[in-house]
């Protein structure tokens, strides 16, 4: 994503600090607007200087609040090379190991961690019958939307790599992230995306009233147990009725994500157009995330397998058009998915390729042929002789490489 320099402050590279959000860099006669991101380490500042960067443009609104700005004056400009004109065709790249896209992945990981903590707090507060307000949830939703507009793949990658022991927390956060990404793809407004995110965060809130023995059962539920589980939607409606300021969009996400187009869903057995667009989106997203997650009673499947299942659920359970748009939104190999290349290297997709979905950018970290961790290498498959041999689910990889997430 490129940012307008008109909304940014021009600083000398000697005056930048941690937390600043850079929208452009200037070396000599060109200004690079291709990369953007937040400075999170001293090494990145050093790298900018070593690569001859003289000036940077910083967006104050996207930077940390503590940052101090010292705009350059004309005299400083003349001390360097001649004053230049911004040129959006410049493609200067930051070094791979300190790229600002990596910075945004780090920020996205922090955001996902904060989101899980907030969901945990919400669950505890509701169990203790405390009054729940949306203030913190709204701030979190805004931050998630900002992250998605800066680097959607970084947000999706950070949310996709998860732990099955925290399913309820991570599922709520992932559904929110996926709804934001889906809403962005569909061209929805940021206001609606915010309401979708809030709905995603609270969509399973009714499960706090379900017996833990059912929630944590390491086997398929009996018919009687499943009927009890379904009541979490009835519980949810009672809970969210006590939340002031909750929008109808958020309510639809929360209360419609188990409905089906043919009327066989729950809690109300809604069908067709009785289910709103946002409810239909939530149905698709909720099933996809549940399919790809490792649970106490089953292993998750790869995104590719999940897409096949979603398609089989059309047109009677899920909206056909929305399912295909969702698949296009994430791409065949979504950010955060695990793949094996034809040379037996294994890696995580760190950036999808919308123009050619079969050629994403993959961060390789393990060799199945050598049976050992290898130096992390970023492979852009559109410029590589390698191809993807197969998609792997996290559970499949964990059987080969325990704690593989530590390598990434």
C-alpha positions as CSV (number, residue, x, y, z in Angstrom):
1,X,0.0,0.0,0.0
2,X,1.3,3.5,-0.9
3,X,0.7,6.6,1.3
4,X,0.5,10.2,0.2
5,X,3.5,12.3,1.2
6,X,1.2,15.3,1.7
7,X,0.0,13.6,4.9
8,X,3.6,12.9,6.1
9,X,6.4,14.8,7.7
10,X,9.9,14.9,6.1
11,X,12.7,14.0,8.5
12,X,16.4,13.5,8.3
13,X,17.3,9.9,8.7
14,X,19.4,11.1,11.7
15,X,16.2,12.2,13.5
16,X,14.0,9.1,13.2
17,X,13.2,7.0,16.2
18,X,11.5,3.7,17.2
19,X,7.7,3.7,16.7
20,X,7.7,6.0,13.7
21,X,5.6,4.9,10.7
22,X,7.6,5.5,7.5
23,X,5.6,6.1,4.3
24,X,8.6,6.9,2.0
25,X,12.4,7.1,1.9
26,X,14.7,9.2,-0.2
27,X,18.2,8.3,-1.2
28,X,19.1,10.6,-4.1
29,X,16.9,11.6,-7.0
30,X,13.9,9.4,-6.2
31,X,11.5,8.8,-3.3
32,X,10.5,5.2,-2.7
33,X,6.8,4.9,-1.9
34,X,6.6,1.2,-2.4
35,X,7.4,0.1,1.1
36,X,5.8,1.4,4.3
37,X,5.9,0.3,7.9
38,X,6.8,1.1,11.5
39,X,10.3,1.2,12.8
40,X,10.7,-1.3,15.6
41,X,14.4,-1.8,16.0
42,X,17.7,0.2,16.0
43,X,19.0,-2.2,13.4
44,X,16.4,-0.9,10.9
45,X,17.6,2.7,11.4
46,X,21.2,1.6,11.0
47,X,20.3,-0.3,7.8
48,X,18.6,2.8,6.3
49,X,21.7,4.9,7.0
50,X,24.1,2.2,5.6
51,X,22.0,2.1,2.4
52,X,22.5,5.8,1.8
53,X,19.0,7.0,2.8
54,X,19.1,10.7,3.5
55,X,15.4,11.6,4.3
56,X,12.3,9.7,5.3
57,X,8.6,10.6,5.3
58,X,6.7,9.8,8.5
59,X,3.0,9.7,9.1
60,X,2.3,11.1,12.5
61,X,-1.2,9.6,12.9
62,X,0.2,6.1,12.3
63,X,3.2,6.5,14.5
64,X,3.5,5.8,18.3
65,X,2.3,8.7,20.4
66,X,5.6,9.2,22.2
67,X,7.5,10.1,19.0
68,X,9.1,13.5,18.6
69,X,9.4,15.1,15.2
70,X,12.0,17.5,13.8
71,X,11.0,18.4,10.3
72,X,13.9,19.1,7.9
73,X,14.4,22.7,6.7
74,X,15.6,23.8,3.3
75,X,19.2,24.4,4.5
76,X,19.4,20.7,5.5
77,X,18.2,19.7,2.0
78,X,20.9,21.6,0.2
79,X,23.6,20.0,2.4
80,X,22.7,16.7,0.7
81,X,22.1,16.1,-3.0
82,X,19.7,18.3,-5.0
83,X,16.1,18.5,-3.9
84,X,14.2,15.7,-5.5
85,X,10.7,15.1,-6.8
86,X,8.7,12.1,-5.5
87,X,8.6,9.3,-8.1
88,X,6.3,6.4,-7.4
89,X,8.1,4.3,-10.0
90,X,11.2,3.9,-7.8
91,X,11.5,0.4,-6.4
92,X,14.3,0.6,-3.9
93,X,13.9,-2.4,-1.5
94,X,14.8,-2.6,2.1
95,X,17.2,-5.5,2.9
96,X,15.4,-8.8,3.4
97,X,16.3,-9.4,7.0
98,X,15.1,-6.0,8.1
99,X,12.3,-5.2,5.6
100,X,9.4,-3.2,6.9
101,X,7.0,-6.0,5.8
102,X,8.8,-8.1,8.5
103,X,8.2,-5.3,10.9
104,X,4.5,-5.3,10.2
105,X,4.4,-9.1,10.8
106,X,6.0,-8.4,14.2
107,X,3.4,-5.7,14.9
108,X,0.6,-8.0,13.7
109,X,1.8,-10.8,16.1
110,X,1.7,-8.3,19.0
111,X,-1.8,-7.2,18.0
112,X,-3.0,-10.8,17.8
113,X,-1.5,-11.4,21.3
114,X,-3.3,-8.3,22.7
115,X,-6.5,-9.4,21.0
116,X,-6.4,-12.8,22.8
117,X,-5.8,-11.1,26.1
118,X,-8.8,-8.8,25.5
119,X,-11.1,-11.8,24.6
120,X,-9.9,-13.6,27.8
121,X,-10.8,-10.5,29.8
122,X,-14.2,-10.3,28.2
123,X,-14.9,-13.9,29.0
124,X,-13.9,-13.5,32.6
125,X,-15.8,-10.3,33.1
126,X,-19.0,-11.9,31.6
127,X,-18.6,-15.0,33.8
128,X,-18.3,-12.7,36.8
129,X,-21.5,-10.8,35.7
130,X,-19.5,-7.5,35.3
131,X,-20.8,-4.8,33.0
132,X,-19.1,-5.1,29.6
133,X,-18.5,-2.1,27.4
134,X,-17.2,-2.0,23.8
135,X,-14.6,0.7,24.3
136,X,-11.6,-1.6,24.4
137,X,-13.1,-3.9,21.7
138,X,-13.6,-0.9,19.4
139,X,-10.0,0.2,19.8
140,X,-8.8,-3.3,19.1
141,X,-11.0,-3.5,16.0
142,X,-9.6,-0.1,14.7
143,X,-6.1,-1.4,15.2
144,X,-6.9,-4.7,13.4
145,X,-8.3,-2.8,10.4
146,X,-5.3,-0.5,10.3
147,X,-3.1,-3.6,10.3
148,X,-5.1,-5.1,7.5
149,X,-4.9,-2.0,5.3
150,X,-1.1,-1.8,5.9
151,X,-0.4,-5.5,5.2
152,X,-3.4,-7.9,5.1
153,X,-1.1,-11.0,4.7
154,X,0.9,-10.1,7.8
155,X,-2.3,-10.0,9.9
156,X,-3.6,-13.3,8.5
157,X,-0.2,-15.0,8.9
158,X,0.1,-13.9,12.5
159,X,-3.4,-15.1,13.3
160,X,-3.2,-18.4,11.4
161,X,-0.2,-19.8,13.5
162,X,-2.0,-20.8,16.6
163,X,-2.2,-23.2,19.6
164,X,-5.0,-25.8,19.9
165,X,-5.0,-25.4,23.7
166,X,-6.5,-21.8,23.3
167,X,-9.1,-22.6,20.7
168,X,-11.9,-20.4,21.9
169,X,-9.7,-17.3,22.3
170,X,-7.9,-17.8,19.0
171,X,-11.0,-18.8,17.1
172,X,-12.7,-15.5,18.1
173,X,-9.7,-13.4,17.1
174,X,-9.2,-15.3,13.8
175,X,-12.8,-14.9,12.8
176,X,-12.5,-11.2,13.4
177,X,-9.3,-11.0,11.3
178,X,-10.9,-13.1,8.5
179,X,-14.0,-10.9,8.5
180,X,-11.9,-7.8,8.2
181,X,-10.0,-9.2,5.3
182,X,-13.1,-10.5,3.6
183,X,-14.9,-7.1,4.1
184,X,-11.9,-5.3,2.7
185,X,-11.9,-7.6,-0.4
186,X,-15.6,-7.0,-0.9
187,X,-15.1,-3.2,-0.7
188,X,-17.1,-2.7,2.5
189,X,-16.6,0.5,4.4
190,X,-14.2,0.7,7.4
191,X,-17.2,1.4,9.6
192,X,-18.9,-1.9,8.6
193,X,-15.5,-3.7,8.8
194,X,-15.3,-2.5,12.4
195,X,-18.7,-3.8,13.2
196,X,-17.8,-7.2,11.6
197,X,-14.7,-7.4,13.7
198,X,-16.6,-6.7,16.9
199,X,-19.1,-9.3,16.0
200,X,-16.3,-11.8,15.3
201,X,-14.6,-11.1,18.7
202,X,-17.8,-11.8,20.6
203,X,-19.5,-14.3,18.2
204,X,-18.9,-17.4,20.5
205,X,-19.5,-15.5,23.8
206,X,-22.4,-17.8,24.7
207,X,-20.0,-20.7,25.2
208,X,-19.2,-19.4,28.6
209,X,-22.6,-20.9,29.7
210,X,-21.8,-24.3,28.2
211,X,-20.4,-27.0,30.5
212,X,-16.6,-27.3,30.1
213,X,-16.9,-31.1,29.9
214,X,-18.8,-30.6,26.6
215,X,-16.5,-27.8,25.3
216,X,-13.3,-29.8,26.1
217,X,-14.6,-33.3,25.2
218,X,-11.8,-35.0,23.2
219,X,-14.3,-36.9,21.1
220,X,-17.3,-36.3,18.9
221,X,-20.3,-35.0,20.9
222,X,-23.3,-37.2,21.5
223,X,-26.6,-36.0,20.0
224,X,-27.7,-34.9,23.5
225,X,-24.4,-33.1,24.1
226,X,-24.6,-31.4,20.7
227,X,-28.1,-30.1,21.6
228,X,-26.5,-28.5,24.7
229,X,-23.7,-27.0,22.6
230,X,-26.2,-25.4,20.3
231,X,-27.7,-23.6,23.2
232,X,-24.6,-21.3,23.2
233,X,-26.4,-19.2,20.6
234,X,-29.4,-18.8,22.9
235,X,-27.1,-17.8,25.7
236,X,-25.3,-15.4,23.4
237,X,-28.5,-13.5,22.6
238,X,-29.2,-12.9,26.3
239,X,-25.6,-11.8,26.9
240,X,-25.3,-9.3,24.0
241,X,-28.7,-7.8,24.8
242,X,-26.9,-6.4,27.9
243,X,-24.1,-4.8,25.8
244,X,-24.9,-1.1,25.1
245,X,-24.1,0.2,21.6
246,X,-23.8,-3.1,19.8
247,X,-24.7,-2.6,16.1
248,X,-27.1,-4.8,14.1
249,X,-24.1,-6.0,12.0
250,X,-22.3,-7.2,15.0
251,X,-25.4,-8.9,16.3
252,X,-25.9,-10.7,12.9
253,X,-22.4,-12.0,13.0
254,X,-22.9,-13.3,16.6
255,X,-26.4,-14.7,16.2
256,X,-26.4,-16.0,12.5
257,X,-23.1,-17.8,12.0
258,X,-24.7,-21.2,12.5
259,X,-27.7,-20.6,10.3
260,X,-27.9,-22.3,6.9
261,X,-29.5,-21.2,3.6
262,X,-31.9,-24.2,3.5
263,X,-33.2,-23.4,7.0
264,X,-31.6,-26.3,8.7
265,X,-29.3,-24.2,10.9
266,X,-29.7,-22.8,14.4
267,X,-30.8,-21.1,16.6
268,X,-33.8,-19.8,14.6
269,X,-33.7,-21.9,11.5
270,X,-33.5,-18.9,9.2
271,X,-33.2,-19.4,5.5
272,X,-32.3,-17.6,2.3
273,X,-32.5,-13.8,2.6
274,X,-33.6,-14.0,6.2
275,X,-29.9,-14.3,6.8
276,X,-28.2,-11.0,6.2
277,X,-25.1,-10.5,4.1
278,X,-23.0,-10.2,7.3
279,X,-24.6,-13.3,8.7
280,X,-23.8,-15.2,5.5
281,X,-20.2,-14.0,5.6
282,X,-19.9,-15.1,9.2
283,X,-21.2,-18.6,8.3
284,X,-18.4,-19.0,5.7
285,X,-15.6,-17.6,7.9
286,X,-16.7,-19.5,11.0
287,X,-16.7,-22.9,9.2
288,X,-13.4,-22.2,7.5
289,X,-11.6,-21.3,10.7
290,X,-13.1,-24.2,12.6
291,X,-12.0,-26.6,9.8
292,X,-8.4,-25.4,9.7
293,X,-8.0,-25.3,13.5
294,X,-6.5,-28.2,15.6
295,X,-9.1,-29.1,18.3
296,X,-9.0,-31.3,21.3
297,X,-11.0,-33.9,19.4
298,X,-9.7,-33.5,15.8
299,X,-6.8,-32.2,13.7
300,X,-7.3,-29.3,11.5
301,X,-7.1,-29.6,7.7
302,X,-5.1,-27.5,5.3
303,X,-6.7,-24.3,3.8
304,X,-6.9,-26.1,0.4
305,X,-8.9,-29.0,1.9
306,X,-11.1,-26.5,3.8
307,X,-11.9,-24.7,0.6
308,X,-13.1,-28.0,-1.0
309,X,-15.4,-28.6,2.0
310,X,-16.8,-25.0,1.8
311,X,-17.6,-25.6,-1.9
312,X,-19.4,-28.9,-1.1
313,X,-21.6,-27.0,1.4
314,X,-23.0,-24.8,-1.4
315,X,-25.7,-23.9,-2.3
316,X,-27.8,-25.5,0.5
317,X,-25.8,-24.4,3.5
318,X,-23.5,-21.6,2.3
319,X,-23.9,-18.9,-0.3
320,X,-22.1,-20.0,-3.5
321,X,-21.0,-16.5,-4.6
322,X,-19.6,-15.6,-1.1
323,X,-17.7,-18.9,-0.8
324,X,-15.9,-18.3,-4.1
325,X,-15.2,-14.7,-3.3
326,X,-13.8,-15.8,0.1
327,X,-11.5,-18.3,-1.6
328,X,-10.3,-15.5,-4.0
329,X,-9.9,-13.2,-1.0
330,X,-7.5,-15.6,0.8
331,X,-6.0,-17.2,-2.4
332,X,-5.3,-20.9,-2.9
333,X,-2.4,-20.7,-0.5
334,X,-3.3,-18.1,2.1
335,X,-0.8,-16.3,4.2
336,X,0.0,-18.4,7.2
337,X,-0.6,-21.7,5.5
338,X,2.1,-24.4,5.4
339,X,3.4,-25.8,2.1
340,X,6.0,-28.3,0.9
341,X,8.1,-27.4,-2.1
342,X,9.2,-29.9,-4.8
343,X,12.7,-29.9,-3.3
344,X,11.3,-31.1,0.0
345,X,11.7,-27.8,1.8
346,X,8.8,-26.8,4.1
347,X,7.8,-23.3,4.8
348,X,5.0,-20.9,5.7
349,X,3.3,-18.7,3.1
350,X,4.2,-15.1,4.2
351,X,2.6,-13.4,1.2
352,X,-0.1,-14.6,-1.2
353,X,0.0,-13.9,-4.9
354,X,-3.4,-12.7,-6.1
355,X,-2.3,-12.5,-9.8
356,X,-1.0,-16.1,-9.7
357,X,-2.3,-17.9,-6.6
358,X,0.0,-20.9,-7.2
359,X,3.1,-18.8,-6.8
360,X,3.1,-17.1,-3.3
361,X,6.1,-16.0,-1.3
362,X,7.2,-18.8,1.1
363,X,9.5,-18.6,4.1
364,X,11.3,-22.0,4.1
365,X,12.7,-23.2,7.5
366,X,13.0,-27.0,7.3
367,X,14.1,-29.8,4.9
368,X,12.2,-33.0,4.9
369,X,15.0,-34.7,2.9
370,X,17.7,-33.6,5.4
371,X,15.3,-34.0,8.4
372,X,16.6,-30.9,10.0
373,X,16.1,-27.2,10.3
374,X,17.7,-25.1,7.5
375,X,18.6,-21.4,7.3
376,X,15.5,-19.4,6.8
377,X,15.1,-18.5,3.1
378,X,12.4,-16.5,1.5
379,X,11.4,-18.0,-1.8
380,X,9.3,-15.9,-4.3
381,X,7.8,-18.7,-6.4
382,X,7.0,-16.4,-9.3
383,X,10.7,-16.0,-9.8
384,X,11.8,-19.5,-8.8
385,X,12.3,-22.9,-10.4
386,X,10.6,-24.4,-7.4
387,X,6.9,-25.2,-7.2
388,X,4.5,-26.2,-4.4
389,X,4.2,-30.0,-4.1
390,X,1.5,-30.1,-1.5
391,X,-0.2,-28.1,1.3
392,X,0.2,-29.4,4.8
393,X,-2.0,-28.9,7.8
394,X,-0.2,-27.7,11.1
395,X,-1.1,-31.0,12.7
396,X,0.6,-32.9,9.9
397,X,3.8,-30.8,10.2
398,X,3.8,-31.0,14.0
399,X,4.1,-34.8,13.8
400,X,7.3,-34.3,11.8
401,X,8.6,-31.2,13.5
402,X,7.3,-30.7,17.1
403,X,7.0,-27.1,18.1
404,X,7.6,-26.0,14.5
405,X,6.1,-22.6,15.3
406,X,9.3,-21.7,17.2
407,X,11.3,-21.9,13.9
408,X,9.2,-19.3,12.1
